[in-house]
């Protein structure tokens, strides 16, 4: 080998070694300064409801995730997990977001959902129902806002200035020099609940030994005992419908004194139905009606003068009454509605 050939081989090798040194050092110098303790965060995610309704599957499928995380205003969100703050969740077009090709959606919600007040609260409930009504192919999770989550969201906002990569090289450069986060969830296989049981609580307040007496009319008080939300583990039902159950219990406590008194014998029996699955199209009430109609107490249904369904009565100091049809003047329902309007 000649001197010139040896020199060319040496300079070529030197250039290769030089590039092997320069590229990693450049990445280290200009890349994000993240301490190991900051590199990994552990969050508890709450998966959105997943159910079948009318033959179609609604809600969030449960799948394992391993994808990059971006915010709503990032240049590119396709094939990535999108994170929304709860305020962005209220104002965003959810259908459009889902159609952007994202692989998962994470919504950051306050630790105390009761801190969402006024119009925001009403809009949050409305947006929940919109999302629950979509037939989704992607998983949807909620994460409660903590200081760590707030810091995480702040880091994600740095991507706002990044333009969408046009080539694979630009994509690679952004990956190695950017402050990116990946969402990785453990693998699990959610199982469909096919043998769920609906529990109803039925009670009676009357003077006769049995509710099957054909002479006494019946007033039915109804409330549901379950709560529902976009994620089952984040469902709180103080107003809907623990308030209705509480009103029924207090009503029974007061009326019991009248039933015990011989001076004021009631003209009607009082029945109480605290039903399950009220948030799922009132399945618990439907179950009770079906079982009663097919059982030995079928005549009971013909003796019900009216039913009072109590829901959401703890929200304000005002009462709102809705009737299935205007009651006939002078009827028992008419008199009750008059008293409710007077009290309201």
KAGI-V540009 format. One line per field, one symbol per residue. burial: + if it has 24 or more other ideal C-beta (glycine too) atoms within 12 Angstrom, else -. Layout:
burial: ???
//
This chain:
burial: ----------------------------------------+-+-+++++++------++++++-+-++++++-+-++--+++++++-+++-+-+--++-+-+++++++++--+--+-------++-++--++-+-+-++++++++---+--++-++--+--+-----------+---++++-+-+------------+-++++++++---+----+++++++++++++++++-+-++-+++++++-++--++--+---+--------+++++++++++++-++++-+++--+----+--+--+++++++++++-------+-----------+---+-------
//
